[in-house]
Amino acid sequence: DRRASPIMMLPLHDRLRTAIRAALHSAFGLDAAAAKSLGERVAILARTGAGEGADLDPLRPLAGVHAFPSRVKCATLAWHALDAALAGSREATSE
């Protein structure tokens, strides 16, 4: 329920910033496979607005991004950067 979440009252860019911080915090302490899996599920959440799992709860603000396709790349960039780092790459892309 959007009314129950005070974060939904923030402008979109503030919601994205908050969600990205939550995303990075959510990945902290996970092994590489778990972080990659979570990142894939976050990308689906951002693209479709749908996702399952309690570990996605702090990342639910990203669900609203699916209505703004140009913002999906912004919302998932931290995950692409994490994925690139886990792969040993110095560059990340959201393409």
MMTF fields as JSON, N, C-alpha, C and O atoms, coordinates in Angstrom:
{
  "mmtfVersion": "1.0.0",
  "mmtfProducer": "UNKNOWN",
  "numBonds": 379,
  "numAtoms": 380,
  "numGroups": 95,
  "numChains": 1,
  "numModels": 1,
  "chainsPerModel": [1],
  "groupsPerChain": [95],
  "chainIdList": ["A"],
  "bondAtomList": [4, 2, 8, 6, 12, 10, 16, 14, 20, 18, 24, 22, 28, 26, 32, 30, 36, 34, 40, 38, 44, 42, 48, 46, 52, 50, 56, 54, 60, 58, 64, 62, 68, 66, 72, 70, 76, 74, 80, 78, 84, 82, 88, 86, 92, 90, 96, 94, 100, 98, 104, 102, 108, 106, 112, 110, 116, 114, 120, 118, 124, 122, 128, 126, 132, 130, 136, 134, 140, 138, 144, 142, 148, 146, 152, 150, 156, 154, 160, 158, 164, 162, 168, 166, 172, 170, 176, 174, 180, 178, 184, 182, 188, 186, 192, 190, 196, 194, 200, 198, 204, 202, 208, 206, 212, 210, 216, 214, 220, 218, 224, 222, 228, 226, 232, 230, 236, 234, 240, 238, 244, 242, 248, 246, 252, 250, 256, 254, 260, 258, 264, 262, 268, 266, 272, 270, 276, 274, 280, 278, 284, 282, 288, 286, 292, 290, 296, 294, 300, 298, 304, 302, 308, 306, 312, 310, 316, 314, 320, 318, 324, 322, 328, 326, 332, 330, 336, 334, 340, 338, 344, 342, 348, 346, 352, 350, 356, 354, 360, 358, 364, 362, 368, 366, 372, 370, 376, 374],
  "bondOrderList": [1, 1, 1, 1, 1, 1, 1, 1, 1, 1, 1, 1, 1, 1, 1, 1, 1, 1, 1, 1, 1, 1, 1, 1, 1, 1, 1, 1, 1, 1, 1, 1, 1, 1, 1, 1, 1, 1, 1, 1, 1, 1, 1, 1, 1, 1, 1, 1, 1, 1, 1, 1, 1, 1, 1, 1, 1, 1, 1, 1, 1, 1, 1, 1, 1, 1, 1, 1, 1, 1, 1, 1, 1, 1, 1, 1, 1, 1, 1, 1, 1, 1, 1, 1, 1, 1, 1, 1, 1, 1, 1, 1, 1, 1],
  "groupList": [{"groupName": "ASP", "atomNameList": ["N", "CA", "C", "O"], "elementList": ["N", "C", "C", "O"], "formalChargeList": [0, 0, 0, 0], "bondAtomList": [1, 0, 2, 1, 3, 2], "bondOrderList": [1, 1, 2], "singleLetterCode": "D", "chemCompType": "L-PEPTIDE LINKING"}, {"groupName": "ARG", "atomNameList": ["N", "CA", "C", "O"], "elementList": ["N", "C", "C", "O"], "formalChargeList": [0, 0, 0, 0], "bondAtomList": [1, 0, 2, 1, 3, 2], "bondOrderList": [1, 1, 2], "singleLetterCode": "R", "chemCompType": "L-PEPTIDE LINKING"}, {"groupName": "ALA", "atomNameList": ["N", "CA", "C", "O"], "elementList": ["N", "C", "C", "O"], "formalChargeList": [0, 0, 0, 0], "bondAtomList": [1, 0, 2, 1, 3, 2], "bondOrderList": [1, 1, 2], "singleLetterCode": "A", "chemCompType": "L-PEPTIDE LINKING"}, {"groupName": "SER", "atomNameList": ["N", "CA", "C", "O"], "elementList": ["N", "C", "C", "O"], "formalChargeList": [0, 0, 0, 0], "bondAtomList": [1, 0, 2, 1, 3, 2], "bondOrderList": [1, 1, 2], "singleLetterCode": "S", "chemCompType": "L-PEPTIDE LINKING"}, {"groupName": "PRO", "atomNameList": ["N", "CA", "C", "O"], "elementList": ["N", "C", "C", "O"], "formalChargeList": [0, 0, 0, 0], "bondAtomList": [1, 0, 2, 1, 3, 2], "bondOrderList": [1, 1, 2], "singleLetterCode": "P", "chemCompType": "L-PEPTIDE LINKING"}, {"groupName": "ILE", "atomNameList": ["N", "CA", "C", "O"], "elementList": ["N", "C", "C", "O"], "formalChargeList": [0, 0, 0, 0], "bondAtomList": [1, 0, 2, 1, 3, 2], "bondOrderList": [1, 1, 2], "singleLetterCode": "I", "chemCompType": "L-PEPTIDE LINKING"}, {"groupName": "MET", "atomNameList": ["N", "CA", "C", "O"], "elementList": ["N", "C", "C", "O"], "formalChargeList": [0, 0, 0, 0], "bondAtomList": [1, 0, 2, 1, 3, 2], "bondOrderList": [1, 1, 2], "singleLetterCode": "M", "chemCompType": "L-PEPTIDE LINKING"}, {"groupName": "LEU", "atomNameList": ["N", "CA", "C", "O"], "elementList": ["N", "C", "C", "O"], "formalChargeList": [0, 0, 0, 0], "bondAtomList": [1, 0, 2, 1, 3, 2], "bondOrderList": [1, 1, 2], "singleLetterCode": "L", "chemCompType": "L-PEPTIDE LINKING"}, {"groupName": "HIS", "atomNameList": ["N", "CA", "C", "O"], "elementList": ["N", "C", "C", "O"], "formalChargeList": [0, 0, 0, 0], "bondAtomList": [1, 0, 2, 1, 3, 2], "bondOrderList": [1, 1, 2], "singleLetterCode": "H", "chemCompType": "L-PEPTIDE LINKING"}, {"groupName": "THR", "atomNameList": ["N", "CA", "C", "O"], "elementList": ["N", "C", "C", "O"], "formalChargeList": [0, 0, 0, 0], "bondAtomList": [1, 0, 2, 1, 3, 2], "bondOrderList": [1, 1, 2], "singleLetterCode": "T", "chemCompType": "L-PEPTIDE LINKING"}, {"groupName": "PHE", "atomNameList": ["N", "CA", "C", "O"], "elementList": ["N", "C", "C", "O"], "formalChargeList": [0, 0, 0, 0], "bondAtomList": [1, 0, 2, 1, 3, 2], "bondOrderList": [1, 1, 2], "singleLetterCode": "F", "chemCompType": "L-PEPTIDE LINKING"}, {"groupName": "GLY", "atomNameList": ["N", "CA", "C", "O"], "elementList": ["N", "C", "C", "O"], "formalChargeList": [0, 0, 0, 0], "bondAtomList": [1, 0, 2, 1, 3, 2], "bondOrderList": [1, 1, 2], "singleLetterCode": "G", "chemCompType": "PEPTIDE LINKING"}, {"groupName": "LYS", "atomNameList": ["N", "CA", "C", "O"], "elementList": ["N", "C", "C", "O"], "formalChargeList": [0, 0, 0, 0], "bondAtomList": [1, 0, 2, 1, 3, 2], "bondOrderList": [1, 1, 2], "singleLetterCode": "K", "chemCompType": "L-PEPTIDE LINKING"}, {"groupName": "GLU", "atomNameList": ["N", "CA", "C", "O"], "elementList": ["N", "C", "C", "O"], "formalChargeList": [0, 0, 0, 0], "bondAtomList": [1, 0, 2, 1, 3, 2], "bondOrderList": [1, 1, 2], "singleLetterCode": "E", "chemCompType": "L-PEPTIDE LINKING"}, {"groupName": "VAL", "atomNameList": ["N", "CA", "C", "O"], "elementList": ["N", "C", "C", "O"], "formalChargeList": [0, 0, 0, 0], "bondAtomList": [1, 0, 2, 1, 3, 2], "bondOrderList": [1, 1, 2], "singleLetterCode": "V", "chemCompType": "L-PEPTIDE LINKING"}, {"groupName": "CYS", "atomNameList": ["N", "CA", "C", "O"], "elementList": ["N", "C", "C", "O"], "formalChargeList": [0, 0, 0, 0], "bondAtomList": [1, 0, 2, 1, 3, 2], "bondOrderList": [1, 1, 2], "singleLetterCode": "C", "chemCompType": "L-PEPTIDE LINKING"}, {"groupName": "TRP", "atomNameList": ["N", "CA", "C", "O"], "elementList": ["N", "C", "C", "O"], "formalChargeList": [0, 0, 0, 0], "bondAtomList": [1, 0, 2, 1, 3, 2], "bondOrderList": [1, 1, 2], "singleLetterCode": "W", "chemCompType": "L-PEPTIDE LINKING"}],
  "groupTypeList": [0, 1, 1, 2, 3, 4, 5, 6, 6, 7, 4, 7, 8, 0, 1, 7, 1, 9, 2, 5, 1, 2, 2, 7, 8, 3, 2, 10, 11, 7, 0, 2, 2, 2, 2, 12, 3, 7, 11, 13, 1, 14, 2, 5, 7, 2, 1, 9, 11, 2, 11, 13, 11, 2, 0, 7, 0, 4, 7, 1, 4, 7, 2, 11, 14, 8, 2, 10, 4, 3, 1, 14, 12, 15, 2, 9, 7, 2, 16, 8, 2, 7, 0, 2, 2, 7, 2, 11, 3, 1, 13, 2, 9, 3, 13],
  "groupIdList": [1, 2, 3, 4, 5, 6, 7, 8, 9, 10, 11, 12, 13, 14, 15, 16, 17, 18, 19, 20, 21, 22, 23, 24, 25, 26, 27, 28, 29, 30, 31, 32, 33, 34, 35, 36, 37, 38, 39, 40, 41, 42, 43, 44, 45, 46, 47, 48, 49, 50, 51, 52, 53, 54, 55, 56, 57, 58, 59, 60, 61, 62, 63, 64, 65, 66, 67, 68, 69, 70, 71, 72, 73, 74, 75, 76, 77, 78, 79, 80, 81, 82, 83, 84, 85, 86, 87, 88, 89, 90, 91, 92, 93, 94, 95],
  "secStructList": [7, 4, 4, 4, 7, 4, 4, 4, 4, 1, 7, 2, 2, 2, 2, 2, 2, 2, 2, 2, 2, 2, 2, 2, 2, 2, 2, 6, 6, 7, 7, 2, 2, 2, 2, 2, 2, 2, 2, 2, 2, 2, 2, 2, 2, 2, 2, 2, 1, 7, 7, 7, 1, 4, 4, 4, 4, 4, 4, 4, 4, 4, 4, 4, 4, 4, 4, 7, 2, 2, 2, 2, 2, 2, 2, 2, 2, 2, 2, 2, 2, 2, 2, 2, 2, 2, 6, 6, 7, 1, 7, 7, 7, 7, 7],
  "xCoordList": [0.857, 0.0, 0.896, 1.675, 0.785, 1.654, 1.407, 2.333, 0.198, -0.092, 0.652, 0.923, 0.983, 1.647, 3.141, 3.784, 3.693, 5.123, 5.423, 5.082, 6.059, 6.38, 7.352, 7.386, 8.147, 9.1, 8.383, 8.934, 7.166, 6.435, 5.99, 5.568, 6.076, 5.715, 6.864, 6.667, 8.049, 9.217, 9.182, 8.554, 9.85, 9.988, 10.724, 11.464, 10.523, 11.085, 12.597, 13.098, 13.339, 14.797, 15.237, 16.243, 14.505, 14.835, 14.504, 15.228, 13.397, 13.05, 14.119, 14.5, 14.608, 15.658, 16.927, 17.531, 17.325, 18.536, 18.395, 19.322, 17.251, 17.001, 16.998, 17.564, 16.363, 16.297, 17.672, 17.983, 18.492, 19.834, 20.669, 21.425, 20.539, 21.242, 20.766, 21.573, 19.454, 18.898, 19.398, 19.663, 19.527, 20.001, 21.421, 21.723, 22.288, 23.666, 23.761, 24.562, 22.952, 22.923, 22.424, 22.926, 21.433, 20.883, 21.917, 21.898, 22.812, 23.819, 25.002, 25.753, 25.169, 26.302, 26.222, 25.183, 27.297, 27.358, 26.909, 27.043, 26.383, 25.975, 27.178, 28.111, 27.152, 28.201, 27.899, 26.821, 28.833, 28.701, 27.461, 26.761, 27.175, 26.01, 24.705, 23.792, 24.613, 23.398, 23.216, 22.094, 24.304, 24.23, 23.798, 22.993, 24.339, 23.957, 22.479, 21.768, 22.024, 20.615, 19.701, 18.68, 20.073, 19.276, 19.253, 18.21, 20.402, 20.481, 19.583, 18.94, 19.535, 18.66, 17.191, 16.405, 16.828, 15.448, 15.109, 13.971, 16.087, 15.874, 15.654, 14.806, 16.414, 16.238, 14.825, 14.194, 14.337, 12.969, 11.968, 11.002, 12.196, 11.323, 11.271, 10.199, 12.429, 12.487, 11.836, 11.203, 11.99, 11.426, 9.921, 9.203, 9.449, 8.054, 7.187, 5.962, 7.808, 7.054, 6.649, 5.97, 7.06, 6.685, 7.928, 8.956, 7.819, 8.913, 8.469, 7.639, 9.027, 8.655, 9.855, 11.001, 9.572, 10.614, 10.739, 10.712, 10.876, 11.01, 12.277, 12.327, 13.31, 14.552, 14.394, 15.253, 13.309, 13.036, 12.265, 12.128, 11.764, 10.939, 11.591, 10.929, 12.861, 13.441, 13.659, 13.938, 13.532, 13.778, 12.487, 12.535, 11.342, 10.046, 9.882, 9.152, 10.515, 10.383, 10.823, 10.37, 11.694, 12.121, 10.999, 11.074, 9.976, 8.866, 8.187, 7.72, 8.123, 7.483, 8.237, 7.68, 9.499, 10.328, 9.843, 10.067, 9.184, 8.775, 7.869, 7.776, 7.216, 6.359, 7.18, 6.636, 8.474, 9.371, 10.569, 11.638, 10.401, 11.463, 12.842, 13.857, 12.889, 14.195, 14.883, 16.089, 14.159, 14.739, 15.161, 15.856, 14.746, 15.097, 16.616, 17.16, 17.301, 18.76, 19.381, 20.339, 18.843, 19.339, 19.154, 20.05, 17.982, 17.641, 18.453, 18.67, 18.901, 19.625, 21.134, 21.865, 21.605, 23.034, 23.908, 24.964, 23.486, 24.277, 24.428, 25.483, 23.382, 23.441, 24.351, 25.081, 24.315, 25.214, 26.669, 27.554, 26.907, 28.257, 28.724, 29.872, 27.837, 28.177, 28.468, 29.444, 27.641, 27.837, 29.179, 29.905, 29.505, 30.786, 31.952, 32.948, 31.829, 32.895, 33.087, 34.217, 31.984, 32.075, 32.722, 33.379, 32.531, 33.124, 34.575, 35.249, 35.052, 36.423, 36.604, 37.73, 35.513, 35.572, 35.723, 35.225, 36.405, 36.55, 35.455, 35.356, 34.627, 33.565, 32.223, 32.121, 31.193, 29.834, 28.944, 29.152, 27.958, 26.991, 25.602, 25.433, 24.627, 23.241, 22.544, 21.319, 23.319, 22.743, 22.373, 21.876],
  "yCoordList": [-1.178, 0.0, 1.232, 1.44, 2.046, 3.231, 4.236, 4.941, 4.324, 5.298, 4.969, 5.863, 3.708, 3.295, 3.618, 3.587, 3.924, 4.157, 5.64, 6.222, 6.265, 7.693, 7.975, 9.088, 6.972, 7.201, 7.502, 8.193, 6.994, 7.229, 8.686, 9.103, 9.453, 10.865, 11.725, 12.898, 11.153, 11.894, 12.016, 11.197, 13.033, 13.119, 11.883, 11.24, 11.552, 10.338, 10.251, 9.19, 11.324, 11.235, 10.945, 10.265, 11.445, 11.141, 9.692, 9.037, 9.191, 7.78, 6.89, 5.882, 7.25, 6.462, 6.453, 5.402, 7.619, 7.719, 6.858, 6.137, 6.932, 6.15, 4.661, 3.866, 4.285, 2.877, 2.33, 1.179, 3.138, 2.684, 2.473, 1.506, 3.359, 3.146, 1.857, 1.079, 1.634, 0.401, -0.818, -1.862, -0.684, -1.795, -2.181, -3.36, -1.19, -1.472, -2.042, -2.941, -1.526, -2.058, -3.497, -4.332, -3.793, -5.146, -6.143, -7.307, -5.704, -6.597, -6.809, -7.772, -5.919, -6.014, -7.325, -7.641, -8.072, -9.315, -10.537, -11.658, -10.352, -11.495, -12.06, -11.326, -13.356, -13.884, -13.461, -12.934, -13.684, -13.193, -13.738, -12.99, -15.016, -15.612, -15.02, -14.745, -14.826, -14.26, -12.804, -12.372, -12.046, -10.64, -10.549, -9.692, -11.439, -11.449, -11.808, -11.189, -12.782, -13.188, -12.045, -11.772, -11.393, -10.269, -9.154, -8.547, -8.885, -7.858, -8.163, -7.264, -9.409, -9.801, -9.579, -9.125, -9.896, -9.707, -8.231, -7.83, -7.418, -5.976, -5.398, -4.525, -5.881, -5.407, -5.732, -4.908, -6.919, -7.289, -6.383, -5.927, -6.122, -5.231, -3.846, -3.256, -3.34, -2.001, -1.965, -0.974, -3.04, -3.074, -3.35, -2.836, -4.171, -4.616, -4.107, -4.07, -3.719, -3.317, -4.497, -4.319, -5.71, -6.918, -7.633, -7.671, -8.188, -8.963, -9.613, -9.074, -10.775, -11.517, -11.677, -11.698, -11.789, -12.045, -10.92, -9.74, -11.311, -10.33, -9.499, -8.352, -10.079, -9.321, -8.157, -7.278, -8.141, -7.016, -5.893, -4.807, -6.13, -5.119, -3.741, -2.752, -3.631, -2.281, -1.667, -0.474, -2.478, -2.019, -1.745, -1.395, -1.899, -1.703, -0.335, -0.241, 0.72, 2.0, 1.922, 2.712, 0.983, 0.817, 0.306, 0.453, -0.28, -0.811, 0.297, 0.055, 1.494, 2.603, 3.106, 3.834, 2.725, 3.176, 2.59, 3.184, 1.434, 0.799, 1.705, 1.534, 2.648, 3.589, 4.666, 5.431, 4.724, 5.713, 4.98, 4.926, 4.42, 3.597, 4.262, 3.577, 5.562, 6.226, 6.205, 6.439, 5.936, 5.893, 4.489, 4.33, 3.471, 2.097, 1.933, 1.291, 2.507, 2.42, 3.075, 2.551, 4.211, 4.897, 4.02, 3.897, 3.42, 2.631, 1.347, 0.837, 0.826, -0.441, -0.277, -1.267, 0.948, 1.16, 0.622, 0.043, 0.803, 0.289, -1.225, -1.768, -1.901, -3.361, -3.758, -4.744, -2.995, -3.284, -3.067, -3.829, -2.041, -1.772, -2.904, -3.341, -3.376, -4.483, -5.736, -6.437, -6.022, -7.19, -7.107, -8.098, -5.929, -5.748, -5.956, -6.591, -5.428, -5.591, -7.066, -7.538, -7.783, -9.21, -9.989, -11.006, -9.503, -10.153, -9.706, -10.227, -8.754, -8.283, -7.215, -6.93, -6.627, -5.605, -4.225, -3.98, -3.341, -1.969, -1.067, 0.091, -1.58, -0.78, -1.464, -2.691, -0.635, -1.154, -0.444, 0.726, -1.163, -0.562, -1.072, -2.196, -0.23, -0.636, -0.984, -1.098, -1.15, -1.511, -2.974, -3.475],
  "zCoordList": [0.0, 0.0, 0.0, 0.931, -1.044, -1.172, -0.063, 0.336, 0.441, 1.495, 2.778, 3.58, 2.984, 4.213, 4.205, 5.255, 3.049, 2.942, 2.772, 1.742, 3.772, 3.651, 2.512, 1.988, 2.123, 1.037, -0.275, -1.132, -0.443, -1.687, -1.819, -2.898, -0.755, -0.795, -1.317, -1.635, -1.404, -1.886, -3.403, -4.074, -3.952, -5.408, -5.93, -5.186, -7.202, -7.772, -7.595, -7.223, -7.846, -7.736, -6.303, -6.099, -5.311, -3.919, -3.589, -2.838, -4.16, -3.959, -4.571, -3.976, -5.757, -6.395, -5.553, -5.338, -5.081, -4.261, -3.008, -2.638, -2.367, -1.161, -1.472, -0.722, -2.571, -2.948, -3.321, -3.014, -3.976, -4.332, -3.075, -2.988, -2.116, -0.839, -0.18, 0.33, -0.19, 0.376, -0.38, 0.217, -1.697, -2.517, -2.138, -1.95, -2.028, -1.671, -0.264, -0.01, 0.646, 2.004, 2.001, 2.754, 1.152, 1.069, 0.567, 0.967, -0.298, -0.862, 0.077, -0.076, 1.04, 1.959, 2.742, 3.322, 2.759, 3.51, 2.735, 3.227, 1.543, 0.733, -0.023, -0.348, -0.298, -1.166, -2.598, -2.874, -3.501, -4.873, -5.564, -6.246, -5.403, -6.072, -5.552, -6.331, -4.247, -3.663, -4.074, -4.337, -4.131, -4.552, -6.016, -6.38, -6.852, -8.264, -8.413, -9.206, -7.672, -7.722, -7.274, -7.906, -6.194, -5.712, -6.753, -6.993, -7.37, -8.407, -9.59, -10.132, -9.991, -11.103, -10.738, -11.57, -9.506, -9.052, -8.912, -9.158, -8.52, -8.428, -9.834, -10.022, -10.812, -12.187, -12.687, -13.349, -12.371, -12.75, -12.048, -12.66, -10.769, -9.997, -10.639, -10.774, -11.031, -11.635, -13.017, -13.382, -13.78, -15.136, -15.16, -16.017, -14.204, -14.261, -13.118, -13.237, -12.021, -10.837, -9.974, -8.963, -10.361, -9.623, -9.122, -9.798, -7.947, -7.374, -6.087, -5.355, -5.817, -4.618, -3.706, -4.155, -2.423, -1.446, -0.442, -0.791, 0.811, 1.893, 1.745, 2.191, 1.114, 0.959, -0.01, -0.063, -0.775, -1.672, -0.978, -1.542, 0.222, 0.899, 0.972, 0.656, 1.375, 1.421, 0.044, -0.073, -0.985, -2.345, -3.111, -4.29, -2.462, -3.119, -3.781, -4.768, -3.296, -4.01, -5.469, -6.298, -5.783, -7.169, -8.063, -9.283, -7.493, -8.286, -9.083, -10.196, -8.537, -9.221, -10.437, -11.258, -10.557, -11.663, -12.991, -14.046, -12.946, -14.202, -15.045, -16.261, -14.41, -15.133, -15.859, -16.656, -15.585, -16.18, -16.799, -16.19, -17.996, -18.602, -18.634, -18.51, -18.797, -18.833, -17.474, -17.401, -16.407, -15.056, -14.629, -13.626, -15.383, -15.019, -15.003, -14.105, -15.987, -16.022, -14.796, -14.228, -14.391, -13.195, -11.961, -11.126, -11.867, -10.687, -10.583, -9.484, -11.714, -11.689, -11.865, -11.858, -12.02, -12.259, -11.118, -11.375, -9.882, -8.758, -8.847, -8.519, -9.288, -9.431, -10.58, -10.482, -11.672, -12.788, -12.363, -12.753, -11.573, -11.077, -10.157, -10.241, -9.286, -8.4, -9.218, -8.949, -10.203, -11.054, -11.781, -11.865, -12.302, -12.986, -12.015, -12.364, -10.813, -9.816, -9.462, -9.334, -9.308, -8.993, -10.134, -9.909, -11.357, -12.53, -12.758, -13.647, -11.966, -12.099, -13.171, -13.578, -13.628, -14.666, -14.031, -12.933, -14.722, -14.252, -14.787, -14.383, -15.692, -16.3, -16.101, -16.095, -15.938, -15.799, -16.795, -17.115, -17.277, -18.182, -17.83, -17.358, -18.068, -17.808, -19.121, -19.168, -20.174, -21.491, -21.506, -22.515]
}
